[in-house]
């Protein structure tokens, strides 16, 4: 099962990076390959530390035999794939608004339809879901810690993006923010 966990981790990283670049190119996004100058202070450091811990955790996984936890690991793999799909859908629906960091374009629009009608940050929510899936797939606390630190790096970007969007769109963004959760969709609609 160690090989499955390692393959899942590396496949996630490769597929995520390739799809992110492809979708960005196809949807007319600018800056889809360059993160230079767009990362929020602290974000790159935490993502680097998280990836390092994840990598150490992956190489610690042994070649344990298939056991009673096999179903849990398969569930983890399915959660990773679901998280990846949510992230890619979010990027696709942003279209040319997407950028590799916390930036707004001159013709930037506030996207509140599709998956953005149920969560403000589906790309990061999908990464969070994939991180949970990787933890289940690997059943390793070090990988969980690495994922937590890695995703904490994105917290800086989330707040920077919300700040930029509120600055540009004002009351429209504040109303959207009040009605739409950050990452996890509400099961029940809020009454107005």
N, C-alpha and C positions, 0 to 999 in steps of 0.2 A: 504494500500500500504506500510505502514511502515514495516509490517511483511515480505513482498516480498523483500524489500530493505535489511533488516537484514538477511534474509535467503540467499539472493544472496551474500552478503558480506562474511558471515561465510562459505558458500559452496565454494566460490572462494578460501579462505584461506586453507580450508581442502583439497579440490580437488587438488590445486596447490602443497601443501606439499606432499600428498600421491603420485601423479603422478610423481613429481620430483624425489622422492626416488625410485619409481618403475622403471622409465625409466633409471635412473642412474644405478641401479642394473642390469637390463636386457641388457644394452649396454656396460657393463664391465667397467663403470667409477669407479675410485677410489675416496675415500673421499666424496662419495655422501651423507653421513649423517652428516659429521663433518664440521662445519664452523670454528672450533677452529684454530686460528693462520692464517687464510686465509683472514680475512676481512681487508679492508683498513681502516686506522685510520679515524674516523668520520662517517664511513658507518653505523656501528651498532647503534650509538647514534641517527642518523637521522632516521633510519628505526624504532627504538623504539619510538621516539617522534611521527613520522607519524602514526604508528599503534595505539598509545594512542589516538591521535586526532581523527582518524577514528572511534575507538571504542566509544568514547564519542559522536561523531556525530551520529553513528548508534542508540545509546540509546536515543538520542534526537528526533528521528523520531517518529511522532505520528501515530495514526491509522486513518489517514485521509481517507475519502471515495474516491472511484474511481471517477476520474474527467476527465476533458478534457486533462490532462497530462498523462493519462494512456498509450497512444501510445508511448510517449517519454520515459516512464519508461521501457516499453517492449523493445524498441530500445536499451536502456541502458543495459538491461539484455543480449540481443543478442551480443552487443559489448563486454561485459565481457566475454562471452563464446568464441567469436572470438579471443580476446586477449589471453585467456588461451590456445586455440588451437595453436596459433602462438608461444607462449612461449614453449609449449611442443614439437612442431615440431622442433624448434631450438635446444632444448636439445637432442632430439632423433638423429638429424643429426650430432651433435657433437660426438656422440658415446662415446668412451673411453677417448676422449679429455676433456669431461665435468668434472668439479670439483666444489665444493661448494664455491669457492672463486677465487680470482685472483692468480692463480698458473699455472705453466706449468709443464707437466710431461716430463720425460726423452725422451719418444718417441712421443712427441706432434707433431701434424701436423696442418698446416694452412688450415682450411676448408673454401673453397670459392665456393662451389657448392650448389645446392638446394636452400633453402631459404637464405643461406649466399651469394648467388650471387646477391641478391637484397637489402640486409641490413646486416651490419656487426654485429649488436647486436639484433637479432630477439627476444631473450628471454626478454630482457629489453624493447624492443619496444612493445612486447605483454603485458608486465606488465603495460606499459604506456597506451596502448589501454584499458586494463581492468580498470585502474584507471579512465579513462574518462567515461567508461561505468558505473562504480559505482557512479560517480557524477550524471549522467543522471538518473540512477535508483533511487537514493535517493533524488535528487533535493535539496541537502543540501550543503551550502558553507563550513561548517566545515569539511565535508567529503572530499570535494575538496581540502581544505587546508591540511588536513592530508595526502591525497594521494600525493600531491605535495612534502611535506616534506619527506615522505617515499621514493618516487622515487628519490629525491635528494640524498638520501643515496647511491643509486646505481650509481650515477654520479661519485663518487669517484672510484668505482670498474671499471667502463667503461674505465676511463682514465688509471687506473693501468693496466688493461688487454691490452689496446692498446700499452702501454709502453713496457710491457713484450713481446708481440708479435713482435713489431718492433725490440726489442733488439735481439730476437731469430732468426727472419726471414728476418730482414734488408729490402733490396730493394723490395723483393717479397711482404712484408706486406705494404710498403709505396705505391706501385703501386695498391694494392688491396684497400687500404684506399682512394686513390685518385679517384678511380672509383666507390666505393660502399659507399652509405650514411650510417651514424651511425645507425639510427632507422627507418626512414620513406623512403620507396622505392621511387625512382624517377618515375614520370609518363612517362617521355620521356628519352630515352637513351642518354647519353653524346656522342658526336662525338669525336673521337680521332684525 
